[in-house]
Amino acid sequence: VQGRTHILFHKGNIDDDTHGCVLTGESYSTWKDGSCSLASSGAAFDEFMRRLAGQNEFQLNIVELFRKE
């Protein structure tokens, strides 16, 4: 991300939770206002941390699957 040096991964469900970081989730859901959100964010983050235990770095490839209109 241009202009950013520390992008974090954390739990969260909606856009307001990102704060410019990457949210984890196991599936998509619908938020109270009808907008798209992530579900099972806590479980996904716990798995993410378990899989990265003992690692100092990893490669992340981002692929655009669909575009929000």
PEZIJO-V353342 format. One record per residue. N is the residue number from 1. OMEGA is omega in whole degrees, 0 to 359 (* if undefined). D_FIRST is the distance of its C-alpha to the first C-alpha in Angstrom with 2 decimals. Layout:
n->[N;N]
omega->[OMEGA;OMEGA]
d_first->[D_FIRST;D_FIRST]
This chain:
n->[1;2;3;4;5;6;7;8;9;10;11;12;13;14;15;16;17;18;19;20;21;22;23;24;25;26;27;28;29;30;31;32;33;34;35;36;37;38;39;40;41;42;43;44;45;46;47;48;49;50;51;52;53;54;55;56;57;58;59;60;61;62;63;64;65;66;67;68;69]
omega->[183;178;181;179;182;177;184;171;178;179;176;185;186;181;182;180;189;184;180;181;180;177;176;177;180;179;175;180;176;180;183;182;179;180;180;179;175;177;179;181;180;179;179;180;178;178;177;180;177;182;181;181;179;180;177;179;176;179;179;175;180;181;179;180;178;181;177;182;*]
d_first->[0.00;3.77;6.32;5.60;7.85;9.34;8.13;11.58;13.59;16.57;19.35;19.32;20.71;19.45;16.55;17.78;17.37;13.60;12.85;9.10;9.81;11.16;14.85;17.53;20.54;23.45;24.09;23.60;25.99;27.02;26.56;29.53;28.73;28.39;24.60;22.79;21.81;21.41;24.59;25.52;22.30;24.24;25.84;22.64;21.02;24.28;24.29;20.70;21.84;25.12;23.62;21.44;24.37;24.94;21.71;19.62;16.75;16.07;14.34;12.32;12.75;11.46;14.22;14.85;18.33;19.15;18.08;18.93;21.37]
